[in-house]
Amino acid sequence: MEEVIIPYLDKNHTLFESSGVIGNSDYNFNKNYLLVKNRENINVLDELNISLEKIVKDCEKTLNSPNEKLFLNELLYFSKELLCKDLEYFKTSKKKQNHLINGKDAFIIKLSKPAINFINLISKSRIRKFREKIKNNKLTREDLSVNGGFINQLICMTLNVDFFFKGVNNIMTDYMGYKMHVTGCSHEMSTPKAAWWKNNFSAYKKPPKTAYYHYDESFQSPKAIVYLTDVTAKNGPVRIIHHSEDFFGLTPLQFLIGRIIGKIGRNKESKIKHLFNHKYHQTFGCKNYIKYFNKLPDNLKFNSHFGWDVIPSSALEKKIINKEKVILGDKGTSLIFDGTKLLHRGGLIDEGERIVLQVIFEKKVRFYYLKKYLAYCKKILNT
C-alpha cells in the first residue's frame, strides 16, 4: 500500500495527532471507490463493504479494550451507511459538470424583493419567539432554529419559484445530473449571547481562528444560505474557502470516515455514549474521545468538522485564514454551494443579530408538495 500523506497530521497542525501507524492495507477500497465515483464501475458496493470490514478487523488486532472495539463497530456501521448513500448518488447521477458555475463550487444570487418581503412577513411570529428565547437565555442552536412546519413549506415554495426564474434550480440540475429543487430549510437566528460555536479551549492558550470550519456530510444535498437580515463582518457572515481539497490530500476512505466520525457515541442506543461528553459538532471537545480517535491508524483519520481543532498560529490556520472569503450582503443575498466540497462556516456573531435560512436542495420527485401535504394530514389524524 502506498504511504498516505496527511499534511495537518504530519505537521502537527491539529489537536489530534499522527499515530505514525498506517493500516496494513486499504483492501482496494480507495481504488474501487474512485471507480464508482468516476462512473467506470458502479457495481462494487459489496467489495467496498468487505474492504471496510477487513480494515476494521485489522484495527481490532491492535486494541485490547472492549470499548475500543465498540468504537470501531460504530465506525464501521456509520461508514457503511454513508457509503451506501454516496454510491447511490454516484449511480443515479448523470453529472454534466464538476463545478456549480465558472469553475467554483459556490455562487451568489439576490432574492427578489417580493420573495424576501413575503418570507419575512410570514416569519414575524417565529422571530418574536426566537427573541423571547434569547431573553430567557435559551441559546442552543436547537432553541434558535426551526426546520419544519407549514411556514417552512411556504418558504420552500417561495424559494423554488424565485430560484426557478433566476435559473438556480437549472444550475443545480446540471450540476447534480438530475432535476433538483428546494425540499427543506432551517430558519435560524444568531446572537452574540450564544456560545455553541465557541471552542473547548482547554487544550490551547488562545482559540484558533478557524472555529466551525467544516465540510457537510451528504453529496446528495447541496445547500444555500439565504440572509433574511443585512449581514456585515460583525454579525456572522458566511465564510468560505474555494478549492480547499488541496490542503489535506485526503483519500476517499479518510473523507468517508471524516464525515461520520462525529456520530460515534452520540446515539441514545450507543453502548459507549456514557464515555464521551460531546459538544455540538465539536467532536474533539471531549478529551476521552481524542484518546479513542488517536488509536486509529493514520489512513483512517479525518474529521470533517475540524475547524475547532486547528492549533493557533499553525501553518494550517494561516493557510485557511489567508484563503478565506467573507460573504457580506443585505437581506436577500443567497449563497448556493456544495457543502461537501466547499469549506465553510457561519453564524459566529460578535454583535447585533443574524437571521438566515439554511436551504437544502434534493432530487425532485413528482407531486412533491401533494405528498408532503398528505403526510402532514396523516400525522394530524394520528395524533
N, C-alpha and C positions, 0 to 999 in steps of 0.2 A: 504493500500500500504506500502511496506517495505521502510524504510528510505534509501535514496540514499546518499552514501558517495562519495564526490568528493575531493580527497586529496588536490589538488592545490587550491581549493576554501576554504575549511575548514581551511587550514593553511595560507591563505592569501599569496600565492606564486606569484600571478599574478596581473596585472593591474585591471582586472575586479574582482568584489568582490562577495562573497556569500550574497544573499539577506536574507538567513535564512528561505526562504519560499520554501516548497516542494509542487508541484502541488497536487490537490485533489486526482487524480488517473492517471495512465497511460492507463486505459481502456484496459488492457491486450495487449498493444502494444508490450512491450518487450517480453512477453511470446510468442505471435504469430510470431513475427519477428524471434525469435530463432527457432521456429518450421520449418519455411521455410528455414532458413539458414542451419539447420541440416537435411533437406530433409525429415522431418517427416510429414509435411503437407504443400503442395505447393499451396493451393487454398484459401488463406486468404487475398488476396490483398484488397478486398472490406472491410473486417473487419479492416485491418490496416489503410486504408484511413478514415474510420469512426472514428477510435480511434484518429487519428491526428486531425480531425475536432472537436471532443469533447474536446480534450486537449486544443486546441486554444480557443474554446468558454469559457472554464474555465478561461483562462488567460485574456480574454477580460473583464470579470466581475470586474477585479481589476484595469482596465485602464479607464481613463476619456478622454484623448486626442484623437481626430480623427487620428492624425498622428501616435500615438502609435498603434492604431488598424490597420492602413495601414501597419505598420511594421510587425505586426502579420500576416496579409493577405499574404504578400510576403513570410514570413517564411513558411506558410502553402503551398503556391504554389510550392516553390522550394523544400520543403521537399517531397511533393508528387511526383514531377518529378524525384528526385533521388531515392525515394523508388521504383518506377516502374523499374528503371534500376537495382537496387540491386536485386529485386525479379526475374527479367528476367534472370539475371546471375545465381541465385540460382536454378532456374527451369531448365535451359538448360545445366548447367554444371554437368557432372558426375565425380566429383573430385576424383582423386586417392590418393592424398596426401595433408597434411595440410601445408607442408613446401616445398620450392623450392628444397632444397638439404641439406642433413646432418643436419636436424632439424633447418635450418635457412631460413630466407626469402630473402637471397641475396647470390650471388656467383660471382666470378671474373674469366673472361677468357681473353685471349690476341688475338686480331685480327691478321690474317696472314699478313706478310709484303706486299704481292701484294695487299691485300684489303685496307690496310691503306694508301699505296702509291697511289693507284688509287683514293681513296676518296680525299686525299689532292691535287692531281693533278687537278681534275675537280672542286675543290673548290677555286682555286687560285684567280680568278677574284672576287669572293664573299668576300674573306678575305681582298683583297685590298680595297673594298668598305667599309667594317667594319672599317678598319684603317683610311680611309678618314673621316668617320663619327666621329670617336674619336677625330681626329684633329680639327674637326669643333664643338666639344662639343655636339654632338648628342649621348646621353649616356643612354637613357632608354633601357629597355630590348627589347622593340619593335624595336628600332633603330638597335640593335646589334644582331638580330636574324632573321632567315628566316625559315618558316615552310612549304613552298610549292614550287612548280616549278619542272621543268624537272630534275634539278641537284639532288633535294631531292629524286625523284623517282629512279634515277640511284643509289644513295646511298643506298636506301632501298633494291633494288635488290641485290646489292653487299653484304650488311649485311645478307640478307636471305641465300645467297649461303654460306658465311663463317660460319654463325651460324648453317646451316644445317650440314655441315661437322664436326663441333665441338660439335654437339649434343644439342645445346642450344634450338632450336625450339622443339625438342623432350621433353626436360625437361619442357619447358613451356606448352606443350600439356598435359603432365602427371599432371602438377600442376593445370591447369585450367579445365581439363576434356573434352576438345575438341581441334581440331587442331588449332595451333597458328602459326603466322608468323609476321614479321615486316610489319607494314602498314603505318608508318609515322615517320618523325623525324624533329626536330628543330635544325638548325645549329646556334650555339651561340658563341659569343666572350665575354670574361670578361676582364675588365680593372680596374686598381685602381682608375681611374677618375670617374667611375660610382658610384652613391650614392643610387640606388634603394633599396639596401638591408639594408641601414643604418636606424636605429630606429628613431622613433619620441621620442627623449629622454627627452622631456619637463617634463615628469612625474617622471624622475629619475635623480639623481645626476651623475650617470655613466651608460653606456649602459649595458644590460645583455649580457652574453657570449653565449647565446642561439639563437641569432638573426637568423631568417628564418627557424628554425626547424619547420617541418610540416609533415602532412600526406596528401596523394593525395586523390582525390575525388572518383574515379571510381574503383570498384572491377574488372571491365571488361578489364582494360588496364594496365597490368604490364609494366614495362619500363626498359630501360637500359641507362646508361650514358657511352658514348664512348669518351675517351680522344684522341684528334687529335694532341695534343702537349704534351710534358713532363709536368707532374704536380707534384709540390713539395708542402711543407707545406705553402709556401708563396703565391702561385698563385691559390688559390681557390679550393683545393681538396674537393671531396665529403666526407661528414662526416655522419656517421650512428650510430644508437642505436638499437641493437638487443633486442627483447623481451620487448619493451617499454610499451606494453599494461598494464603491472603490475603497472606502475607509477600512473595511473589515476582511475582504476576501473570503466570505463565508461559503461553505459547501451547502448543497440542498439539505443535507442531514442536520447541520447546525441551525439553519434558518427554520426548519420544521420544528425542532425541539425548542428553539428560542421563542417561538410563538405560543408554545403550550406550557413552558416551564413554570409560569406563574400560577397555573391551575392546581399544581400538585399540593395536596394537603389543605385545600380550601373548602371542598365539599363537606357537607354535614356527614355524609356516609364514609368519608375518608378515615381509615384506621390510624392515620398519623396526624390528623388535624390538631390534636392536643399538643403536638411538639412545637408548633410554629405560631408566631404572632404576626400574621400578615397585615400589612398596611396598604390598603387600596391596591394599586399596581406596583407598589414598591416591594418587589419580590425579595430583595436583599435588605429590607428594613429589619428583618429578623436574623439575628446573628447565628442562631442554630440552623436556619435554612442555608446559610452560606456554607456551613460545615458539610452538610449533605451534598450540596451542589459541587463543592470542590473535590468530592470523592470521584466525580465523573472524569473520564479521560477527556483530553482537550478537544478531540474531534466531535464531541457531543455538546460542547459548551457554547451557549449563547443565550442572551436574554433580550427579547425584543423591546422591553421597557427598561433599557439600560441607562437612561439619562441621569437617574439619581445616583448611579454607582460610579460615575466617572471621577477620577481623582482630580481635585482642584489643581490648576496650573500644569496639568499634564499636557503632553503634545496632542492627545486626542481632544481634550477640552478646547484647546486653542484652535485646532483644525475645524471643529464643528462651529464654534462661535464666529470664526472668520468667514465661513461659508454661509452663515445664516442670512435668510431673507425675511424681513418683517412685513407682514401683510396689514397695512393700515387702511382705513376706509370708513366712509359714512354708512348709515344704515342701508341695507340692500346689497352691500358688497358681498359677493359669494365666491369662495374658493372651491373649485372642483378638483379632486385629486384621487390618486390611487394610493391608499394608505399603507399598502404592503411594500411599495417602492419608495415613497416619499417620506423621509424622516421628518417628523412634525411634532408640534406641541402647541398648547394654547390655554388661556384662562388663568395664567399666573399674573394676578392683578395686584397693582400697588395702590390704586385709588379709584374712586367712583364705582361704577358697576358696568358689567357687560352682559348683554342678553343675546344669545345666539341660538340657532338651530343646528344640531348635528344631523345631517341628512344622509340616508342610505339609499343607494341605487341597487336594484336587483333585477333579475330576469323578469321580463314582462310575461304575464300569463293572461289568458282570455278571461274576461268578466271578473277582473281582479277585485274591483270595488263592490260588485254584487256579492261575490263570495265573502268578502270581509263583512259586509252588512248582514248576510245570513248567519255567519259565525257569531256576530255580535248579538243578534236576536236569539240564537240558540243559547248563548251564555246567559242572557237575561231570563229566559224562560226556565232555565235550570237552577236559578238562584231563588 
